[in-house]
Amino acid sequence: MPYFFFHRQPRMLNFRVEYRQRSVELVLEEGSTVGEIKQILETELGVPVSKMQLKGWKSGDVSDSTVLRSLHLPKNNSLYVLTPDIAPTASTSKNSALQESLNQNFLLVISHREAQRDYSLNFPGSRTIQEVKRNISDLTNIPVRHQQWEGWPASASDDSMTLAVSGISYPCHHLSVCRRSSPANAQEPTEECADVHMISDSEGDDFEDASEFGVDDSEMFGMGSSSCRKSPMMPENSENEADALLHFTAEFSSRYGETHPMFFIGSLEAASQEAFYGKARDRKLLAIYLHNDDSVLSNVFCSQMMCADSIVSYLSQNFITWAWDVTKEANKARLLTMCTRHFGSVVTQTIRTYKTDQFPLLLIVMGKRTSNEVLNVIQGNTTVDELMMRLMGAMEIFTAQQQEDIKDEDEREAREMVKREQDEAYRVSLEADRKKREAQEREEAEQVRLEQMRKEQEEEKEAIRLSLEQALPPEPVEESGEQISKLRIRTPSGEFLERRFLGSCKLQVLFDFVASKGYPFEEFKLLTTFPRRNITQLDPGSTLLEAKLFPQETLFLEAKE
């Protein structure tokens, strides 16, 4: 049992973008930017980036430089484009409807009357009627020029018309075809029909002879030589893997019926992302089916193994199934390039070593933490029971690994939850400390401010006091011969201030004296003892004699209310 490893690829994101009647599917790496999405949409929709508003982001509007990884998006996303500066004209609506029809898939149920067999084929709306007829030529061995059809609408008058404009019913349309009864009377083939897709008259005669000898159509389809093979499982000229897989699925259904594994439509990288890179509980194994029509085992393997109900059910429940056709060298080279890019050169070289008669192959791949592992390579020469046993064996290995991954993921999420809670508690603690520190700093700053104001006020008061003290007239002596008034002033603290004044002194000089001792006129009032009078209410310009504060008086200071 070979084991191979390859490095994990970048995570891919799916986007479905709606614009008016159109829808665009995009797949980008999460390292891409929003601007890159708009550039792709500019090409697809014909809308300039400057006039485009991309809406639908879970986190609100984002800028063009925003990296998708930073938005933590799920795998599948839905967006829509607004173009308020572009009015939807009738022509635009018509073109949008036509473009939508071209992108739609039409199911054609075609009855081959001679073989009494029905084909259910999916075609995009961009496929022409001529291309449908060529495919039927490959399936029925009736050259295009010998085909007689019933069921085409009258509007389908030209084989160069696409299905989208031919007037056929959507999503399903029924047709029937048979060989013209008189090929000799049929119209000569046009130049358009004379190409490699058509079967010559001699080839048609060969198939008619084969029918006469009782050779079953299905036997020629699956087991005959390559010259008798039907339409290829996969064309060589597909522009991308999704188109190739759509063709593969349609052809597989037409050959082997509708009961078959649901093949993943998309690139090998996208299939790997879908299988390996979700939550551990949602992961699946990846089954890569490699088909080769040149192997005689292919028909038996597909019809008996890949279409068995038990295999189909088991693959659908536990696997992402991706398929590729390596019949043509160009497609094989393309597969090897994809495997080298996603799996590494060892897997590529291993696939290269298998011979044609060992195909088809079924590779079982399991995603791991740092690399991915190919658990098994199942060849075409197997039975249903053996195939089921090998699938179940791979599932046992995968389930054991998945349980470990789930346990690790749960433990990691639990640790992350604890860490988030601790971080949140630490953040709350830091925030509380910050607020407490800021409040303390504000309180200290306020105290400093108030202290500074107090000092400034005291300094201002002291300056005023000194100024008043220096401006006072000198205290007169008793022997001066002038009228002298002796005043005794009791302070609120119980101390007494004593001083002599000339009887002709103004009351303002008395007030300045009291203020120079720290009792300003604005804060204190000066009262006589008996009778009680408020001296500070008298005219400061009057004299002590006029205020009857002569020859002596006892006063007291009282704070103003």
ZIBELCOR-V253358 format. One record per residue. PHI is phi in degrees with one decimal (NA if undefined). PSI is psi in whole degrees, 0 to 359 (NA if undefined). D_FIRST is the distance of its C-alpha to the first C-alpha in Angstrom with 1 decimal. Layout:
# ZIBELCOR-V253358
phi=PHI psi=PSI d_first=D_FIRST
phi=PHI psi=PSI d_first=D_FIRST
This chain:
# ZIBELCOR-V253358
phi=NA psi=112 d_first=0.0
phi=-77.2 psi=147 d_first=3.8
phi=-125.3 psi=136 d_first=6.7
phi=-135.4 psi=158 d_first=10.1
phi=-132.2 psi=146 d_first=13.5
phi=-147.2 psi=157 d_first=16.8
phi=-74.6 psi=149 d_first=20.3
phi=-66.4 psi=135 d_first=22.0
phi=-87.4 psi=161 d_first=24.4
phi=-60.0 psi=148 d_first=28.1
phi=-69.4 psi=133 d_first=28.9
phi=-102.8 psi=146 d_first=30.3
phi=-120.0 psi=137 d_first=33.3
phi=-99.6 psi=136 d_first=34.5
phi=-128.8 psi=133 d_first=38.2
phi=-112.4 psi=114 d_first=40.3
phi=-110.0 psi=122 d_first=43.8
phi=-99.7 psi=136 d_first=46.7
phi=-143.2 psi=108 d_first=49.9
phi=53.7 psi=241 d_first=52.6
phi=-94.2 psi=16 d_first=51.2
phi=-116.3 psi=156 d_first=48.1
phi=-138.4 psi=133 d_first=44.6
phi=-123.1 psi=130 d_first=42.2
phi=-98.8 psi=129 d_first=38.5
phi=-128.9 psi=147 d_first=37.3
phi=-129.8 psi=119 d_first=34.0
phi=-133.9 psi=155 d_first=34.6
phi=-70.6 psi=149 d_first=33.1
phi=-69.4 psi=350 d_first=34.7
phi=-81.9 psi=355 d_first=36.1
phi=-74.4 psi=168 d_first=38.4
phi=-109.2 psi=166 d_first=42.1
phi=-62.9 psi=325 d_first=44.3
phi=-62.1 psi=325 d_first=46.2
phi=-66.7 psi=324 d_first=43.1
phi=-61.5 psi=315 d_first=42.8
phi=-63.5 psi=323 d_first=46.5
phi=-64.4 psi=320 d_first=46.2
phi=-66.0 psi=318 d_first=43.5
phi=-65.4 psi=329 d_first=45.7
phi=-60.7 psi=320 d_first=48.7
phi=-70.5 psi=318 d_first=47.0
phi=-74.3 psi=320 d_first=45.8
phi=-100.1 psi=344 d_first=49.0
phi=73.2 psi=23 d_first=51.6
phi=-107.7 psi=124 d_first=53.0
phi=-60.3 psi=144 d_first=54.0
phi=-58.6 psi=324 d_first=52.3
phi=-65.4 psi=337 d_first=55.8
phi=-104.5 psi=10 d_first=56.7
phi=-106.5 psi=132 d_first=53.4
phi=-117.8 psi=117 d_first=53.0
phi=-96.3 psi=113 d_first=49.4
phi=-114.9 psi=169 d_first=49.6
phi=108.4 psi=3 d_first=47.5
phi=-70.6 psi=139 d_first=46.1
phi=-66.2 psi=332 d_first=45.8
phi=-95.2 psi=16 d_first=47.4
phi=87.7 psi=193 d_first=50.3
phi=-67.1 psi=144 d_first=51.2
phi=-127.5 psi=163 d_first=49.3
phi=-92.0 psi=165 d_first=50.1
phi=-63.5 psi=334 d_first=48.5
phi=-86.2 psi=357 d_first=47.3
phi=-66.0 psi=130 d_first=45.4
phi=-84.1 psi=135 d_first=41.7
phi=-58.0 psi=326 d_first=39.6
phi=-59.6 psi=326 d_first=37.6
phi=-72.0 psi=346 d_first=40.9
phi=-89.8 psi=353 d_first=41.6
phi=52.5 psi=56 d_first=38.5
phi=-84.0 psi=153 d_first=37.9
phi=-71.9 psi=176 d_first=35.5
phi=-66.6 psi=318 d_first=32.9
phi=-108.4 psi=132 d_first=35.2
phi=-137.1 psi=147 d_first=38.9
phi=-120.0 psi=128 d_first=42.0
phi=-128.7 psi=170 d_first=44.9
phi=-146.2 psi=153 d_first=48.0
phi=-106.6 psi=131 d_first=50.3
phi=-112.0 psi=138 d_first=54.1
phi=-132.5 psi=75 d_first=56.6
phi=-62.5 psi=338 d_first=60.0
phi=-86.6 psi=356 d_first=61.6
phi=-117.1 psi=112 d_first=60.4
phi=-79.2 psi=138 d_first=62.2
phi=-76.7 psi=102 d_first=60.3
phi=-79.9 psi=166 d_first=62.5
phi=-61.5 psi=321 d_first=62.5
phi=-63.7 psi=319 d_first=60.9
phi=-63.3 psi=317 d_first=58.1
phi=-63.3 psi=320 d_first=57.5
phi=-65.4 psi=315 d_first=57.5
phi=-64.1 psi=322 d_first=55.1
phi=-63.9 psi=318 d_first=52.8
phi=-64.2 psi=319 d_first=52.9
phi=-64.4 psi=316 d_first=52.1
phi=-62.6 psi=322 d_first=49.2
phi=-64.5 psi=320 d_first=47.8
phi=-64.7 psi=322 d_first=48.1
phi=-64.0 psi=330 d_first=46.3
phi=-86.8 psi=348 d_first=43.4
phi=-76.1 psi=155 d_first=43.3
phi=-101.8 psi=131 d_first=41.1
phi=-106.2 psi=132 d_first=43.0
phi=-94.6 psi=116 d_first=41.7
phi=-103.3 psi=118 d_first=43.3
phi=-98.0 psi=106 d_first=43.3
phi=-110.7 psi=122 d_first=44.3
phi=-96.3 psi=121 d_first=45.5
phi=-90.8 psi=104 d_first=45.4
phi=-65.8 psi=317 d_first=48.4
phi=-62.7 psi=316 d_first=48.1
phi=-83.2 psi=352 d_first=44.5
phi=51.0 psi=51 d_first=45.3
phi=-135.1 psi=140 d_first=42.1
phi=-106.9 psi=141 d_first=41.6
phi=-116.5 psi=128 d_first=39.4
phi=-105.8 psi=107 d_first=38.8
phi=-120.5 psi=136 d_first=38.2
phi=-98.0 psi=129 d_first=38.1
phi=-131.8 psi=140 d_first=40.0
phi=-69.2 psi=156 d_first=41.1
phi=-63.1 psi=342 d_first=44.9
phi=-80.3 psi=352 d_first=44.9
phi=-73.7 psi=142 d_first=43.9
phi=-88.3 psi=162 d_first=46.9
phi=-61.1 psi=321 d_first=48.2
phi=-59.6 psi=319 d_first=47.8
phi=-67.2 psi=323 d_first=44.1
phi=-61.7 psi=315 d_first=43.7
phi=-64.6 psi=325 d_first=45.6
phi=-65.5 psi=318 d_first=43.4
phi=-62.1 psi=320 d_first=40.3
phi=-66.1 psi=327 d_first=42.1
phi=-60.6 psi=318 d_first=42.9
phi=-66.0 psi=324 d_first=39.3
phi=-80.2 psi=323 d_first=38.6
phi=-106.2 psi=350 d_first=41.8
phi=66.5 psi=21 d_first=42.7
phi=-102.3 psi=113 d_first=46.1
phi=-55.1 psi=152 d_first=47.3
phi=-55.5 psi=319 d_first=48.6
phi=-71.7 psi=345 d_first=52.1
phi=-102.7 psi=2 d_first=52.0
phi=-80.9 psi=137 d_first=50.7
phi=-119.7 psi=120 d_first=53.1
phi=-110.5 psi=152 d_first=52.4
phi=-136.0 psi=140 d_first=53.7
phi=112.8 psi=347 d_first=53.3
phi=-70.2 psi=136 d_first=53.5
phi=-66.7 psi=159 d_first=56.1
phi=-61.1 psi=333 d_first=59.3
phi=-72.1 psi=344 d_first=58.4
phi=-85.3 psi=67 d_first=55.4
phi=-88.5 psi=347 d_first=57.8
phi=-131.5 psi=127 d_first=55.9
phi=-66.6 psi=346 d_first=52.4
phi=-83.2 psi=354 d_first=51.9
phi=-70.1 psi=147 d_first=52.2
phi=-80.7 psi=159 d_first=49.2
phi=-61.8 psi=330 d_first=48.2
phi=-63.4 psi=328 d_first=49.3
phi=-109.3 psi=4 d_first=52.9
phi=-78.0 psi=342 d_first=53.0
phi=94.0 psi=9 d_first=54.2
phi=-72.1 psi=160 d_first=51.4
phi=-73.7 psi=144 d_first=50.7
phi=-116.7 psi=136 d_first=48.2
phi=-94.9 psi=356 d_first=45.5
phi=-130.8 psi=140 d_first=45.5
phi=-139.8 psi=136 d_first=47.7
phi=-101.7 psi=134 d_first=48.1
phi=-136.4 psi=165 d_first=48.8
phi=-139.2 psi=152 d_first=49.1
phi=-142.7 psi=148 d_first=49.0
phi=-152.6 psi=171 d_first=50.0
phi=-81.6 psi=138 d_first=51.1
phi=-58.3 psi=140 d_first=54.7
phi=-65.5 psi=329 d_first=56.9
phi=-129.3 psi=86 d_first=58.7
phi=-57.9 psi=331 d_first=56.4
phi=-65.5 psi=332 d_first=59.4
phi=-88.5 psi=355 d_first=61.3
phi=-69.8 psi=157 d_first=58.6
phi=-63.9 psi=149 d_first=59.1
phi=-65.5 psi=144 d_first=57.9
phi=-64.7 psi=137 d_first=54.7
phi=-74.7 psi=167 d_first=55.3
phi=-62.4 psi=329 d_first=54.1
phi=-66.1 psi=327 d_first=51.7
phi=-85.5 psi=343 d_first=50.0
phi=-85.1 psi=80 d_first=49.8
phi=-143.9 psi=188 d_first=46.3
phi=-66.0 psi=343 d_first=42.9
phi=-78.1 psi=342 d_first=42.1
phi=-89.1 psi=154 d_first=44.8
phi=-104.4 psi=131 d_first=44.7
phi=-70.7 psi=169 d_first=47.6
phi=-60.5 psi=320 d_first=50.1
phi=-66.2 psi=322 d_first=48.8
phi=-64.7 psi=318 d_first=45.2
phi=-61.8 psi=320 d_first=46.8
phi=-64.0 psi=322 d_first=48.7
phi=-59.1 psi=316 d_first=45.5
phi=-66.5 psi=323 d_first=44.0
phi=-63.7 psi=319 d_first=47.3
phi=-63.1 psi=320 d_first=47.2
phi=-61.6 psi=322 d_first=43.7
phi=-65.1 psi=324 d_first=44.9
phi=-63.8 psi=328 d_first=47.8
phi=-88.3 psi=10 d_first=45.5
phi=81.5 psi=18 d_first=43.7
phi=-77.7 psi=122 d_first=40.4
phi=-70.5 psi=141 d_first=38.9
phi=-59.2 psi=321 d_first=38.4
phi=-68.4 psi=329 d_first=34.9
phi=-67.2 psi=316 d_first=33.9
phi=-62.4 psi=325 d_first=35.1
phi=-64.7 psi=312 d_first=33.3
phi=-95.0 psi=326 d_first=29.8
phi=-114.9 psi=353 d_first=29.8
phi=-74.9 psi=182 d_first=32.7
phi=-72.0 psi=167 d_first=32.8
phi=-64.7 psi=335 d_first=32.4
phi=-69.3 psi=338 d_first=36.2
phi=-100.3 psi=0 d_first=36.4
phi=-68.5 psi=151 d_first=33.6
phi=-75.2 psi=197 d_first=34.8
phi=-57.4 psi=140 d_first=34.6
phi=-63.4 psi=151 d_first=31.4
phi=-63.2 psi=329 d_first=28.9
phi=-148.3 psi=127 d_first=29.3
phi=-72.2 psi=162 d_first=32.3
phi=-85.7 psi=341 d_first=32.1
phi=-104.3 psi=22 d_first=34.8
phi=-67.7 psi=137 d_first=33.7
phi=-73.2 psi=330 d_first=34.9
phi=-147.4 psi=169 d_first=32.1
phi=-63.6 psi=325 d_first=28.8
phi=-62.4 psi=316 d_first=30.6
phi=-62.4 psi=318 d_first=32.9
phi=-62.3 psi=319 d_first=30.1
phi=-70.7 psi=327 d_first=28.3
phi=-62.2 psi=315 d_first=31.6
phi=-64.0 psi=317 d_first=32.1
phi=-59.6 psi=314 d_first=28.6
phi=-63.5 psi=317 d_first=29.2
phi=-63.5 psi=315 d_first=32.7
phi=-68.1 psi=320 d_first=31.7
phi=-60.8 psi=317 d_first=28.8
phi=-64.9 psi=319 d_first=31.4
phi=-67.7 psi=328 d_first=33.9
phi=-81.2 psi=314 d_first=31.7
phi=-117.3 psi=2 d_first=29.9
phi=97.9 psi=173 d_first=32.1
phi=-79.8 psi=344 d_first=32.1
phi=-84.9 psi=100 d_first=29.6
phi=-161.0 psi=165 d_first=26.3
phi=-58.1 psi=148 d_first=24.1
phi=-80.3 psi=105 d_first=26.2
phi=-75.5 psi=136 d_first=24.9
phi=-68.9 psi=127 d_first=25.4
phi=-95.8 psi=105 d_first=28.4
phi=156.6 psi=183 d_first=28.1
phi=-72.3 psi=163 d_first=26.2
phi=-62.0 psi=323 d_first=22.5
phi=-63.5 psi=317 d_first=23.8
phi=-65.4 psi=322 d_first=25.9
phi=-63.7 psi=319 d_first=23.1
phi=-63.3 psi=318 d_first=21.1
phi=-60.4 psi=316 d_first=24.3
phi=-64.1 psi=322 d_first=24.9
phi=-80.0 psi=320 d_first=21.5
phi=-104.7 psi=332 d_first=21.1
phi=-109.2 psi=20 d_first=24.6
phi=-92.1 psi=199 d_first=26.8
phi=-62.0 psi=151 d_first=27.7
phi=-57.2 psi=323 d_first=25.0
phi=-69.4 psi=338 d_first=26.1
phi=-97.8 psi=355 d_first=26.0
phi=-72.0 psi=156 d_first=22.5
phi=-137.1 psi=169 d_first=20.0
phi=-78.8 psi=154 d_first=16.5
phi=-106.9 psi=121 d_first=16.5
phi=-105.0 psi=118 d_first=15.6
phi=-105.5 psi=111 d_first=16.1
phi=-95.1 psi=123 d_first=17.3
phi=-112.3 psi=114 d_first=18.0
phi=-98.6 psi=146 d_first=20.8
phi=-145.0 psi=111 d_first=22.2
phi=-68.2 psi=342 d_first=25.5
phi=-78.8 psi=354 d_first=25.5
phi=-93.8 psi=135 d_first=22.8
phi=-70.1 psi=346 d_first=24.3
phi=-81.9 psi=343 d_first=21.4
phi=-61.9 psi=313 d_first=22.2
phi=-62.6 psi=315 d_first=25.3
phi=-66.7 psi=316 d_first=23.8
phi=-61.2 psi=316 d_first=20.7
phi=-69.1 psi=312 d_first=23.0
phi=-73.0 psi=325 d_first=25.8
phi=-100.9 psi=329 d_first=24.1
phi=-99.7 psi=301 d_first=20.8
phi=-67.7 psi=339 d_first=21.5
phi=-104.9 psi=4 d_first=25.1
phi=-68.4 psi=136 d_first=24.6
phi=-56.3 psi=317 d_first=26.4
phi=-64.0 psi=319 d_first=23.8
phi=-68.8 psi=315 d_first=21.0
phi=-60.2 psi=315 d_first=23.5
phi=-64.6 psi=317 d_first=24.7
phi=-67.7 psi=319 d_first=21.3
phi=-65.1 psi=319 d_first=20.2
phi=-65.3 psi=324 d_first=23.7
phi=-78.7 psi=328 d_first=23.8
phi=-120.1 psi=353 d_first=20.5
phi=-131.5 psi=153 d_first=19.3
phi=-98.2 psi=117 d_first=20.9
phi=-102.6 psi=122 d_first=20.3
phi=-120.6 psi=142 d_first=20.9
phi=-129.4 psi=157 d_first=21.3
phi=-154.7 psi=148 d_first=22.2
phi=-106.5 psi=121 d_first=23.6
phi=-106.9 psi=18 d_first=22.7
phi=-59.5 psi=312 d_first=25.2
phi=-88.5 psi=141 d_first=27.7
phi=-60.8 psi=324 d_first=27.0
phi=-63.0 psi=318 d_first=28.6
phi=-68.9 psi=324 d_first=26.3
phi=-65.1 psi=316 d_first=23.2
phi=-61.7 psi=322 d_first=24.7
phi=-65.3 psi=319 d_first=25.4
phi=-62.5 psi=315 d_first=21.8
phi=-62.4 psi=324 d_first=20.6
phi=-64.5 psi=316 d_first=23.3
phi=-64.3 psi=318 d_first=22.4
phi=-65.4 psi=321 d_first=18.7
phi=-62.1 psi=320 d_first=20.0
phi=-70.7 psi=323 d_first=22.5
phi=-102.4 psi=331 d_first=20.3
phi=-111.9 psi=333 d_first=16.7
phi=107.5 psi=167 d_first=17.6
phi=-70.0 psi=334 d_first=17.6
phi=-64.2 psi=314 d_first=14.0
phi=-63.6 psi=318 d_first=12.8
phi=-59.4 psi=313 d_first=16.0
phi=-65.1 psi=324 d_first=15.5
phi=-64.9 psi=314 d_first=12.1
phi=-60.8 psi=321 d_first=13.9
phi=-63.6 psi=331 d_first=16.8
phi=-77.3 psi=341 d_first=15.1
phi=-72.4 psi=135 d_first=14.5
phi=-83.8 psi=164 d_first=17.7
phi=-57.5 psi=317 d_first=20.1
phi=-74.5 psi=357 d_first=19.7
phi=-91.7 psi=348 d_first=16.0
phi=-77.9 psi=162 d_first=17.0
phi=-74.6 psi=164 d_first=17.2
phi=-118.9 psi=148 d_first=13.9
phi=-126.9 psi=107 d_first=13.1
phi=-91.7 psi=129 d_first=11.2
phi=-105.7 psi=117 d_first=11.0
phi=-117.3 psi=135 d_first=12.3
phi=-117.7 psi=135 d_first=13.7
phi=-80.5 psi=138 d_first=16.8
phi=-126.2 psi=180 d_first=17.4
phi=-61.2 psi=306 d_first=20.7
phi=-110.0 psi=346 d_first=20.7
phi=-152.2 psi=169 d_first=17.6
phi=-115.1 psi=151 d_first=15.1
phi=-124.4 psi=130 d_first=11.3
phi=-84.3 psi=108 d_first=9.0
phi=-75.9 psi=325 d_first=7.1
phi=-158.7 psi=150 d_first=5.9
phi=-123.4 psi=109 d_first=7.6
phi=-97.2 psi=124 d_first=9.7
phi=-88.3 psi=171 d_first=12.1
phi=-70.7 psi=337 d_first=15.8
phi=-86.8 psi=66 d_first=16.1
phi=-134.5 psi=174 d_first=15.4
phi=-114.4 psi=169 d_first=17.9
phi=-61.1 psi=315 d_first=19.1
phi=-64.7 psi=316 d_first=18.3
phi=-65.5 psi=319 d_first=14.7
phi=-61.1 psi=316 d_first=14.4
phi=-63.9 psi=318 d_first=16.2
phi=-62.0 psi=320 d_first=14.2
phi=-72.1 psi=325 d_first=10.9
phi=-65.6 psi=318 d_first=13.1
phi=-68.3 psi=324 d_first=14.7
phi=-62.0 psi=318 d_first=11.7
phi=-63.8 psi=323 d_first=11.0
phi=-66.6 psi=325 d_first=14.7
phi=-61.7 psi=315 d_first=14.9
phi=-63.3 psi=316 d_first=12.9
phi=-64.8 psi=317 d_first=15.0
phi=-62.6 psi=319 d_first=18.1
phi=-62.0 psi=316 d_first=17.9
phi=-65.8 psi=321 d_first=17.5
phi=-64.4 psi=320 d_first=20.2
phi=-62.6 psi=320 d_first=22.5
phi=-62.7 psi=316 d_first=22.4
phi=-64.0 psi=319 d_first=23.1
phi=-63.3 psi=316 d_first=25.9
phi=-61.9 psi=313 d_first=27.3
phi=-62.2 psi=319 d_first=27.2
phi=-66.1 psi=317 d_first=28.7
phi=-63.3 psi=317 d_first=31.4
phi=-64.3 psi=320 d_first=32.3
phi=-65.3 psi=317 d_first=32.4
phi=-65.1 psi=323 d_first=34.6
phi=-65.2 psi=317 d_first=36.7
phi=-62.8 psi=318 d_first=37.2
phi=-65.6 psi=325 d_first=38.0
phi=-66.0 psi=315 d_first=40.4
phi=-61.3 psi=317 d_first=42.1
phi=-64.1 psi=319 d_first=42.3
phi=-62.8 psi=318 d_first=43.7
phi=-64.5 psi=318 d_first=46.3
phi=-64.2 psi=317 d_first=47.1
phi=-61.5 psi=320 d_first=47.4
phi=-67.2 psi=317 d_first=49.6
phi=-63.4 psi=320 d_first=51.7
phi=-65.5 psi=320 d_first=52.0
phi=-63.8 psi=317 d_first=53.0
phi=-63.1 psi=319 d_first=55.6
phi=-63.3 psi=315 d_first=56.9
phi=-61.8 psi=321 d_first=57.2
phi=-65.9 psi=319 d_first=58.9
phi=-64.5 psi=317 d_first=61.3
phi=-62.3 psi=320 d_first=62.0
phi=-63.9 psi=315 d_first=62.5
phi=-64.6 psi=319 d_first=65.0
phi=-63.7 psi=318 d_first=66.7
phi=-65.2 psi=318 d_first=67.0
phi=-64.6 psi=319 d_first=68.3
phi=-63.4 psi=319 d_first=70.8
phi=-64.9 psi=319 d_first=72.0
phi=-65.2 psi=320 d_first=72.3
phi=-64.5 psi=318 d_first=74.2
phi=-63.1 psi=316 d_first=76.5
phi=-64.5 psi=320 d_first=77.1
phi=-64.1 psi=322 d_first=77.8
phi=-66.7 psi=319 d_first=80.2
phi=-62.8 psi=318 d_first=81.9
phi=-63.1 psi=319 d_first=82.2
phi=-64.7 psi=315 d_first=83.6
phi=-65.0 psi=320 d_first=86.1
phi=-62.9 psi=320 d_first=87.2
phi=-65.0 psi=319 d_first=87.6
phi=-63.6 psi=318 d_first=89.7
phi=-61.2 psi=316 d_first=91.7
phi=-63.0 psi=318 d_first=92.4
phi=-63.7 psi=319 d_first=93.4
phi=-65.1 psi=318 d_first=95.7
phi=-64.2 psi=318 d_first=97.2
phi=-63.1 psi=321 d_first=97.7
phi=-65.8 psi=317 d_first=99.2
phi=-62.4 psi=318 d_first=101.5
phi=-64.5 psi=321 d_first=102.5
phi=-64.3 psi=318 d_first=103.3
phi=-65.3 psi=317 d_first=105.4
phi=-60.4 psi=312 d_first=107.1
phi=-61.7 psi=321 d_first=108.0
phi=-63.4 psi=318 d_first=109.2
phi=-66.8 psi=319 d_first=111.4
phi=-61.2 psi=320 d_first=112.6
phi=-72.6 psi=334 d_first=113.6
phi=-84.5 psi=351 d_first=115.4
phi=-66.2 psi=143 d_first=117.6
phi=-70.3 psi=156 d_first=121.3
phi=-64.6 psi=151 d_first=122.6
phi=-73.3 psi=126 d_first=123.9
phi=-72.3 psi=152 d_first=127.8
phi=-88.6 psi=158 d_first=130.0
phi=-69.1 psi=329 d_first=132.4
phi=-87.6 psi=20 d_first=135.5
phi=-76.3 psi=344 d_first=134.7
phi=85.0 psi=357 d_first=137.5
phi=-96.5 psi=168 d_first=135.2
phi=-73.8 psi=121 d_first=134.1
phi=-120.0 psi=138 d_first=131.0
phi=-112.4 psi=126 d_first=128.7
phi=-100.0 psi=121 d_first=126.9
phi=-115.6 psi=137 d_first=123.6
phi=-122.7 psi=120 d_first=121.5
phi=-117.5 psi=124 d_first=118.0
phi=-93.1 psi=126 d_first=115.9
phi=-86.4 psi=165 d_first=112.1
phi=-59.6 psi=336 d_first=109.5
phi=-83.8 psi=356 d_first=108.7
phi=97.8 psi=353 d_first=112.3
phi=-78.9 psi=163 d_first=113.3
phi=-119.9 psi=139 d_first=116.4
phi=-107.0 psi=129 d_first=116.8
phi=-124.7 psi=140 d_first=120.4
phi=-164.5 psi=152 d_first=122.0
phi=-99.4 psi=140 d_first=125.3
phi=-130.6 psi=149 d_first=125.5
phi=-67.1 psi=139 d_first=128.4
phi=-60.3 psi=338 d_first=129.8
phi=-86.2 psi=358 d_first=129.4
phi=-65.0 psi=147 d_first=125.6
phi=-75.5 psi=154 d_first=123.4
phi=-59.9 psi=331 d_first=121.1
phi=-59.7 psi=326 d_first=118.2
phi=-65.3 psi=320 d_first=119.0
phi=-62.0 psi=316 d_first=118.7
phi=-63.3 psi=319 d_first=115.4
phi=-66.1 psi=324 d_first=114.1
phi=-62.7 psi=313 d_first=115.2
phi=-62.0 psi=319 d_first=113.3
phi=-65.4 psi=325 d_first=110.2
phi=-68.8 psi=344 d_first=110.5
phi=-94.6 psi=7 d_first=110.2
phi=99.4 psi=17 d_first=106.8
phi=-126.7 psi=79 d_first=108.1
phi=-64.0 psi=154 d_first=107.7
phi=-60.3 psi=328 d_first=109.8
phi=-73.4 psi=340 d_first=106.7
phi=-111.9 psi=340 d_first=105.6
phi=-128.6 psi=153 d_first=108.8
phi=-119.0 psi=149 d_first=112.2
phi=-108.1 psi=122 d_first=115.5
phi=-121.8 psi=148 d_first=117.8
phi=-87.8 psi=160 d_first=121.4
phi=-80.2 psi=307 d_first=122.1
phi=-154.4 psi=127 d_first=125.2
phi=-67.0 psi=154 d_first=125.6
phi=-73.8 psi=120 d_first=121.9
phi=-133.6 psi=146 d_first=121.3
phi=-95.3 psi=102 d_first=118.2
phi=-67.6 psi=329 d_first=119.3
phi=-69.0 psi=348 d_first=116.0
phi=-88.3 psi=351 d_first=117.1
phi=-79.2 psi=167 d_first=120.3
phi=-67.6 psi=120 d_first=120.8
phi=-60.6 psi=341 d_first=119.4
phi=-85.1 psi=353 d_first=122.2
phi=-79.9 psi=159 d_first=125.0
phi=-90.0 psi=167 d_first=126.6
phi=-62.9 psi=324 d_first=126.6
phi=-62.1 psi=316 d_first=130.2
phi=-66.0 psi=328 d_first=129.5
phi=-84.8 psi=4 d_first=126.7
phi=61.0 psi=43 d_first=129.2
phi=-113.0 psi=51 d_first=127.2
phi=-145.5 psi=142 d_first=130.4
phi=-83.7 psi=345 d_first=131.6
phi=-153.8 psi=157 d_first=128.7
phi=-160.7 psi=145 d_first=126.0
phi=-105.9 psi=125 d_first=123.0
phi=-118.3 psi=167 d_first=119.9
phi=-143.1 psi=150 d_first=116.3
phi=-95.2 psi=141 d_first=113.0
phi=-140.2 psi=135 d_first=110.7
phi=-66.9 psi=140 d_first=107.2
phi=-71.5 psi=148 d_first=107.0
phi=-79.6 psi=NA d_first=105.0
